Structures are given as C-alpha cells and as structure tokens.
Amino acid sequence: MLRARVIFGVGLTCALFGVGVLAPSAGAEAVTCAQNRGAKDWVDKKCKTEALEAGKSGQWGHLQIPEGPTLNTFESEGNTVLKATTGGVTITLTSSSLEGSGEIENATGGEIKGTGTITYLGVAANHSCLVNGSATSSITTKLLKETGVSTTELKFEPNSGSTIAEFTLSSCAISALNKTWVISGVVVGTFNGAEVEFSHAGTTTQGTLKANTSIAAGLEGGLLIVGANGNLLAVT
C-alpha cells in the first residue's frame, strides 16, 4: 500500500508491488513535476493535462531530481481498495488514505530504483469483519522495493522475502474469514502524469499478488510519490 483503492478477496494485497516477470528497462528517468520549471508543457501539478491540448498556457514542467537517493513520501487521493475472492466469497478492504516514506534515485544505466514503506489508514472490511481487532485500523507494509520497468511503469515488491503485509480479520459474519491474512507478491503500476495508477483488472491479470499463498488478489487506486519541495514524482 497513490489515490489508493485496495480490494482483497479472502486475502489482501495492500500495497504497491511489481511484476517479477518484467525486467528493468534502461532509459527511464525519474523527474518531478515542478511549477515554472523546465519546459512548461502541462497545466496541472500532476503533469497530466498537456497545455497544447487544453489550449492553455503551461505552468508545470519536468525537473530532474538530484543525483543519488532522494527522500520522498507517499500520499493518496480518495480510497484504496484491495479485493480477493475465495470459495465464492469476496472480501473487500477499503482504506480511506495512506502515508509513508522512502527514497528513490536514477541509478546507473538508466534504471529507477527506490525503497519505501506504506501505511494504509482507516482500513475497513466487508462482511462485518474487524480489521486487527477494530472496525477501522491501519495496515503497514514491509519495506518495499521500487523498480522502473519502462518509461511508464513502476514495479513494487518486498525488499526481502515475499510478504508485503499481514493483518487479521475477526468477528466476521462468515467465520471462515476469521484468521491472519498474509499478502505476498509483486505488482506494476502505470504512470499517468505524476500519478501511479493501479486497476483491479490489470493487477489480477498480472497474477502476482496473492493472499495466503494461493488466493489471487487485485489492487485498484492511485499513488502519489511526493519529492522535493512538494513536487510529485513522474517518469520520462
């Protein structure tokens, strides 16, 4: 665990993760979307809306980040949803916001690398389940590794081992759901301007997010990586 929506079935995929079958792509570069800097080709702080297409004067441009590891934080707009289905039962966990921190850099050879930890806040589950003993709770990922796999995609996976996050469900209307859930695997998000976006269909197609080893899980939402001076991270 971006406007982040996370959906789990009986298992939970509560973070950004990458697809292990994709290799890093040389030539990708992390930049920030900065106001009144660089070629001012966009009209918004996410560098999504091109000035020429909007018929407006651009105010935002791409600015190179400093050499070496650069500190960053994570944010979301709206909910994050994680969903998974097992035995015909779908469990959905919804987080109202997220926060976290890490670092990212443009490594030698045109490869983007980074690490970070994300905490999903206000997480609630369906089926009247309590999350970690409460109606709403927080779930923090293990340390995650980020890798640029193309000029538009960013992969997230555990920095070590396979576990992304763990949580418990209790007092569920369906008793089989009452257990500890371990989310593992990797997932790739797509940059839309300076927002990393995940779709449930795209994540499940990747097939690399699992709950309790074997249950396919899907992630949907958007992640914002905030760099220096509050500028949002993008890739070019």
N, C-alpha and C positions, 0 to 999 in steps of 0.2 A: 503497500500500500505504500496534482493532477486534477481538474474537476473530476473527482474520482467517484465512480459508482462501482461498487463491488457486489457481485452476485455469487453466492455459493449454493450448491445443492447440499447434499449431506457432506459437505466438505467445503473448504473455504480457501479462496485464493486471494489473499488480502494484501496484494502489493503489486508492484510493477516487476515484471520478470521477463526474461528474454527467451528466445528460442534457440536451444542448443544446436540445432542443425544448421543454423546460419553462421557463417564465418564473418569476422570483422571485415569491413570494406575500407580500403585505403582511399584517401582523398576527402573524407568527411572532415568538417571543421566545426567546432562549437563556437558560436558567437553570441552576443547579446543583442536584443532589440532595444536600441537606445534612442532617446529623443534628441533630435537636432544633431545627430552624429552619423557619419558615413553617408552613403548615397541614400537620401531620404525618399525611399520608394514606397513607404506604407503610411497609412493614415491612422493606425492604431498601435497601442503598446504591445500587442501580440504579433505584430508584423503579419497579419492575416489579409487585410484588405489593401490591395495594391492601389496606389494613388491614381495611376493612369486609368484603371478600370472604373474607379469611383469618380473620376473627373474632378479630383480634389488635389490640393497641394499636400505633398507628403511631409510628415513631421518626424517619422521614425525610420532609422536605418540600422544595418548590421554593423556591429563594432566588435573587433577582435578581442578575445579575452586575453589576459596576461599569460605569459609562459609559465609552465609549472602548474601544480594543483591549485585550483581556485575554490574557495569556500562557497557553498550555496545552501539554500534552504528549499523546502518543498511546500507547496500550497495547493489548494483545490478551490474550484468554484462549483457550488452545488454538491450533490451527493456522490458517493462512490458506492457501487453495488457489486457484490460478488454472489454468484449463484452456482449451484450444482444439484444434480438430480441422482437419486439412488433408490432402487426398489419402487419406482414410480412416484416418489416423494421429492419435491423440490424445496430446498431451503434457501432463503434469500437473506443475506446480511447487508444492511444499508448503513453507511457511515455518513454523517452529516458534514464532516470536514476532516482535513488531515493536516499534519505538520511533520516536519523532520528536517534533517540537516545532513550535509555530506560535502564532498569535494569532487571536482571534475577537471579534466585537463585535455588539451590536444597533445597526444603522445607522439613520439617519433613515428614517421611513416604514414601520417595522415589518419591516425586512429584515435577515436574519442574514448577515454576511459574515465571511470569515476566509481565512487562508493557512497553509500548513504543508508540511513535508517528512517523509516516512515512510521508514524503513529496515526492510526485511524481513530477518530474521536466520535463519540455519540453513536457507537455501533449498536444497532438493534436487529433482532432476528424475527422471522415469522414463526408461526405455529406456537405462539405464546412462550417461546424459549427465552430463558435468561442467558445472557452472554457474560461469562466469567462471574456468574452469581448475581448479576444486576440486569434491570430492564434495558439499560444502556451502559456500555462500557467502552474502554479503549483497547485496541489491539496494536501491538508494536511488532514490526518485522525484525527478523535477524538482520545483520549487516548485509546489504545488497551490493552487488557489483553491476555497474552500468557499462555497456559497450556499444559504440556506434557500429551498426551493421550495414549502413548505407547512408546516403546524404539525407534520407528522410526517416530512418528507423533507428530506434534505440532499444537495446535489449537489457532486461533486468533479470538477474538470477542471484541465488545466495552466493556470498563471497566465499563461503566454505560449506561443505556438506550439501544437503539437498533441501533442508527445511527453510521455508520462507517465514512462516508464522504458526503459532499454536493458540488455541482457545478452547474453552469448554462451553457446552450447552447443557442446561439443566431445566427442570420443571417444564419440559416441552409437552405439548398436547399429544405428541407422538413419542412414546417412551424410547423407541429405538434411536432417537436423535440425541438422547442424553449421554454424552460421552465427551472425551477430549478429541478435538479435531486438529490434525496436522496438515498444513498446506505446504506443498512442495512443488518444485519445478522451475520453469522459466517462461517469460513472455516478452513479446516485442510490441512496442507502441509506435505509432506513426506521428511524426511531427506535422501539425497543421499550423504554420507560422511558429509561434513560440509556445505552443501547447502540445503536449504529448497525449495523443488520444488512443483509447482502447475501446473496442467494440466486443460485445458478447460473442457475436458470430465469428469475428476474426480470432478471438482468443481461443475459442473451442476448436476452431479449425486447426490452429497451431498444435493443439493436442498435447501440450507440455505442462499444463497446470493440473495438479492432482490434489484431491483431498483424501487423506488416509490411504495413500499409496496408489489407489486404483480408480477413484471416482473423478471423472472429468469435471473441471470447473471452468467458469467463464468470468471475465472481468470486463466491466464497462465503465467508462468515465474519462476524465481528462486530468492531466497532471501538469502543474506549472513548476518549473525549476527556476528559482529566483537567484540571480547572481549579484554582482557588484552594483551598488547604488540603486538596488531595487529593480534593475533591468531583468527581463525574462530571457532565459536561455533558448536559443534556436540553433539549428544545424544548417550548414550550407555546403 
